[in-house]
Amino acid sequence: MVDDEPFNRSLLDQILNKEYIIRQSGSGPEALEDAFASPPDLILVDVMMPDMDGFEVCRRLKAHDKTMHVPVIFITAKNEIKDEELGFAVGASDFIHKPISAPIVSARVRTHLRIKMMQDYLRGENSRLLQSSGEKSAELQQLKDFVWGADKLARR
């Protein structure tokens, strides 16, 4: 979770630490360094931070190979549609509005972790199928070459 306010980090930690391992960052640059070194399964990001706002944090996470598939949920006091539109445009998965509700935070985190788990599984299966398809194509090419060669010999 990324928030420049220790109280907000503490509150979210109390809500989530019974079910999840929580890593905390107090700034956008610190969060990026941590995420690039060891990508988390999900990131909660405050929108309004002094050094780097949450939108820029999300933009950079989505541009990096190691973190492009990590769901980002914005925590914000902003309630304007243009802010949500910008958030989704830079790659956010969801928004949680302040004041936060523990059941809503838990439900959204759980939901996005399930989605990520399924997406990771499907990416793995897709990779496996592509590899298998490539192997089958190579086998078919060998068989085709053999048949073509046998046909050429038979015509002599």
KAHU-V917685 format. One record per helix or strand of 3 or more residues. SS is the DSSP state (~ for helix, > for strand). FROM is the first residue (numbers start at 1). TO is the last residue. If there is no record, write none. Layout:
# KAHU-V917685
[[SS/FROM/TO] [SS/FROM/TO]]
This chain:
# KAHU-V917685
[[~/6/16] [~/28/37] [>/42/46] [~/54/63] [>/71/76] [~/81/89] [>/94/97] [~/102/154]]
